[in-house]
Amino acid sequence: MPNGTHAVLVYDSLENKRQVLFRHLRMGVNREGLVYACSEETPQEIRRGLENSGVDVGNLEAKGTLMVKNYDEVYIVNGLVDSPRIVDGFSKLAWGFARKGMEGVRAAGEMSCFLREQKISELIQYERALHRKLSFPGKGICAYNLVEMETSGNLDALWPILKAHSLAIMTGPNGSFALEPEKIQESDLKEALGTTPSR
């Protein structure tokens, strides 16, 4: 995944989400600063999961090269979504890591909080503010639970969200694949995730 990649992950289970996001972060250990923004699971659950996947969480946090934050410290602070502040926060982290001789920031974010708090327009605005290619040295994956999107009645938001990214990763019971977002069809979602989404 080249620097500047702003990817989206659409998944059907916590296990599949963890497999992709934990691997994403493991690939950056000792090369990039790592950030995980939680909202579907707690920071404690993610720390344990990362540790079990082979990441020395305590050591990296002590060195300041791993941050596991709850969504209300990153995305929705005091009930508000401030897209410029969020993007600026990631940018400052990326350039800060770069000044320390690292490649930048490698981030993973669970986006469930926007669905739960019904901040869909703010979510789309934030995703578009990051642009399809990040404007700072970094690689990021924004993770969306397709089942949650469907049950919350927000499946229509998936299409503008996909188009705000440079790479889309789909994972589910029928396998995984990555595509350019504009090439994704409803049949691709059905094939990968075993569902029948409709726009």
C-alpha positions, 0 to 999 in steps of 0.5 A: 500500500503506497503512501497517501493511500486512503482505503475503505474496508467493508466487512461482515464480522469482527474477525474479518475486520481484525484480520485486515486491520491488525495486519495493516498495522503489523506491516508498519511496526518500527517503520511508521507511527501506528494509530487505531481509532476504536468505536465498534470495540473498546481500546482495551479489546483492540490492545488485547487483539493486537497483542494476540496478533503479535504486536508488542503493544506495551513497548510501542505505546511506551515509545509513542509509536502506537496510539489506540484511541476511543472515537470520542477522542478522535472523531466525535468530540463533545458530540461534534464532528469537526472534519478540519480538526480531525484531518489536521490531527492525523496530518500533525501525527504523520509529520511528527512521525516523519520528523522522527525518521519514520515513513509517516502514520499508518492508521486504522479507524472503525467508523461505527460511531457515525452510524450509531450517532446518526452523523451520516452527512458529517461522516461523508464530509469527513471522508471527502475532506481526507481526499482520495489521496492523503495530503500527508505521509500516511496510509489509512483504512476506514472500516465499515461493518456492512451488516450494521450499515444495513440494519441501521438503514444507512446502506445508501451512504456506502456508495458515496463513502466508497467513492471518497477512497482510492482503494476498496477492500471487501472481506466476507464469507465468500473471500476477499478482494480489493478494487478501485471504488468506482469499479465496484458493483452491487454484485461484487458486494454480494459475492464477497459478503454474501449479502444482497445490498441495494442502493 
